[in-house]
Amino acid sequence: MQLPLAEQELIRRAFHVEGKAIRQIQRETGHSRQAIRRAISNQPSSFKAAPSSPFRSAPIFDLFCFAGGSYEGD
């Protein structure tokens, strides 16, 4: 069973940033050392947000204004 993403990030932070040992992380989290090693060795997810279009500066709310009409009471 894989650990939840939040738990994996907590484990990675404790190991890499805070410099804690695997056994210390085991005592604090209650997960097995093997699960902690897997979380440390796993790379962050490959999820990438969709690129935004560089040409669209503002949303188009109504095509009517581009068809030559107006909102002035027509």
N, C-alpha and C positions, 0 to 999 in steps of 0.2 A: 504494500500500500504506500502510495506517495503522500508525502506531507503536504498540507495546504500551502499555497504560495506565500502567505503571510508568515507562516512558521519557517519556511525556507529562507526568506529574507532576514528574519530575526537571527537565524542560525548563522547565515553568511556574515551578517554584520558583527555578531559576537566574535566570530573567528577571525575575520580579516581586519576589521576596524578596531575592535576592542582588544584583540590579541588573546582571547581566551582559549584554553586548551579544550580539546574535544571532550575529555572526561568532565571538565567543569560545565560545559554546555549540556552534557548529558544529565548531570545532577540538577541543573536549573530547569531544564525543559521536560525531563522525564522520558525522552526519546532514546532509542538504542544508539550506540556508537556507530553502528553500520548505517542507520538512517541519517545520522548527522554527517557522516562522510559522504553519503550520496548527495545530500543537500549542498554540501560544500563543493563537490565536484561538478554538479549540474550547472550549466550555464543559465543565465537568465532567459526567460522565454523569448522566442523569436518574433513575438507580436510587434508589428509595426503599424502605426497609424497610416491611413490612406493619405497620400500626398494631396495637398490642397492645390487648386488650380491657380497659377500665378496671374492669370488674365482676368479673373473675376474679382473686382474690387468691392462690389456691393451686390446684394441679392436683387433679383428682378421680382417685383411684387405683382405687376400687372402688365400683360402684353398690350393692353389697350392703349397705353400712353405711347407705345412705339408705332401704332398703326395710324397715327395722325389724328386721333381723337383727343378730347380734353375732358377735364373734370369740372369745367366752368359752367355746368348746368345744361349741357347738350342733351 
